Amino acid sequence: NHADGVKRRRESPMYRLAKRMAWAGPGFVRPLACLVVCVVLSGCASLDMARMVPDTSAGPSRKIPLRVRVAEVTADQKSRFGGPALIDGAGMQGAVVAALLRSGIFPGVSAKEGDVDLVVSVLSQDQKDLSITHYTARMLVAYKFVAKDGRTLWSETYDTTASSTALGGASRTLEAREGAVRENLAAMIQGVKARWPAQ
């Protein structure tokens, strides 16, 4: 009968869940909505190429008369929705090209052709010293210049970190991630200046 039907509906799991949510009221709904918005905002943030290119004008100058082709970069780690922004292979390749062009060490740098190839592998991207107001990003990258005959002309691996205390969580993560890339590229350029083999 009708009374039995009403009783069964009130005992169903969906009815009990709806009753608990109605009892929680706006106090339940508003924090949940804020959480969703925060996740979406952090997932939409992306790295800025201009902020990843180091200023390497200071220090000893070095001119190497070779054009460089930056090969496709290997970067296995991918950004996840709601997680920290990580640089991908295409982004790192573009940053390497821009950084080497700005350094002025080589007469030409591109992703298409050159006298030597630069092979870049992003080995890891992680974090350390994570807190509510502080974020430190870490990056490990291997660089290798290879001649057309297959000889390795120069190779180094750099482990760099960068930190941020920016007010917003997404901004803090981005600044640290971009800084880790920038510091890594700066270390590579200084290494080339200092340790490229004599011609």
N, C-alpha and C positions, 0 to 999 in steps of 0.2 A: 504494500500500500504506500500512500504518499509519505507517511511518517517514517517508514523503513527506508525509503529512498533518500530522504533528507539525512537520516542518521548515517547511512553508508557514505554519502558524499562528505559529511563532516569528519569521518574517520579516515578518508583517503589521504595519502602523503601530500598530494598537490594542495589540498584544502588546508592542511596543517602548515605548509610552507607559506601559502598566501596569507594565512592568519598571522604568522610570526612577522612577515614583512610589513603587514598593515599595522601591527602593534609597534614595530620599530619606527615607522613613520618617516618623516624627513630626516631624522637623525641617522637613519640607516642609508637612505638614498643619496644624500648629499656627499658623504665621504666616499661612497662607491663611485659617484660621478666624477669627483675630483681625482680619484685614483686613475680612472680611465683616461682623463684628460692629460694627466702627468705622463702616463705611459706613451700616449700618442705623441705628445710634444717631444719627449726624449727620443722617440724612434724616428721622428722626422728630421732631426738635426743632422747636418752633414759637414764634412771637413772642408775648409777653405784653402784652395791651392796657394793663393798669395801669401797666406800666413805660414805655409810650410817651407817656403824658399828662404834659406838663410842669407844674411848679408855677409859675404866672405871677402869684401873688398879690403879689409884690414889684413895685416900679416904679410909674409914674404910673397912676392909675385912669382909666378912660374908659367912659362909658355911652352906647351908641348905641341909640335907641328903635326898633329894627327887629328883627323875628323873622327868623331865617335858616333856609333850607332847604338842607342840604348835598346837592347832586345826586350821582348815581352817579359814582364816581371812576374815571378812566381810569388803568390801570396795566398796561401790555402785558407787562412782564417777569414770568415765572413762576418759582417755586421748582422746582428739579430735584432728583430723588432723589440723595442724596449730596452735593448742593451747598449753598451758603449759603441760609438762610431769607430770603425776600424778602416784603415786605408786598404783599398783593393789593388790588384795588379795594375790596372789601367791608371788609377790615381797616382800610384807610386812611380810608374814610368813617366808620367807627365811631370811630377815633382823633380825627378832626377834630371830630366832634360832641362827644365827651367833653371835648376840650381847650377848645373854645369855651364849653361849659357851665361848666367849672371856672373859666374866666377871668372870667365874670360881665359881659362887655362887652355882650352882647345879652340882652334879656329872655326870649328863647326860641330854642332851636336843636334841629332835628330833621332826619331824612331824609325827612319826609313833606310838610311845608308851612311856608310862611314868607312874609314880605313881600319878601324878596330871595333870590336863589339864589347859592350859593357853588359855583363850578365848580372842581374840583381835578384836576390832571393830574400823575401821577408820571412825569416825563420820563426819569429814569434811576436805577438802583441799581447801584453797583459798589463796588470796593474799591481800597485803595492801602496802601502800606507793609506788605505782607503778609510775615510771618516766622513762625518756629516759636512764638514767645512773644508776638507782637503782631499785632493785626488792626485795621485802620481801615476803616470803612464810609463810603461817600459817597452822598448822596441829592440829587437835583435835582427840585424840585416847583414847579409854577405854580399860583397861586391867583387867582381872579377873582370879585368880587362883582358880580352883574348885577341891575339893577332889572327890574320886570315889563314895562317898555316897551322893554327891550333895551339900555339904557344901561349902560356899564361904570362902576361907582361907585368901584372900587378894584381894582388888580391888581399883583401882585408875583411874582417868581420867586426862590426861595431855594436856594442850594447849601450844604449842611451836611455835616459829618463828625463822627464819634465813634469813639473807640478803646477797646480793652479788652486787658488783659493777664491775664485770668482763666486759671486753671490748665488747665482742660479746653478742647480745641479747639472743641467745640460750644458751650460756655458763652461762650467768647470771641467767637465769631461772633454769637451771639444778643445779647449785651450791646452790641456795637458797632452792630448793625442797629437795635436798639430805641433806642439813643442817637441815631442819625442821624435817626430819625423824630421823636424827642422834641425835638431841637435845631431841626429844621425847623419843627415846629408852634410852638415858642416864638418863633422868628424871625417867623413869620407874625403871631402875636398881638401882639408888640411893634410890628410894622409897622402893624397896624390901629390900635393905640392912638396911634401917633405921626403917622400920615399919612392917617387917614380924613378925607374932605372935610367942611368945616364945613356944618352943616345950614342 
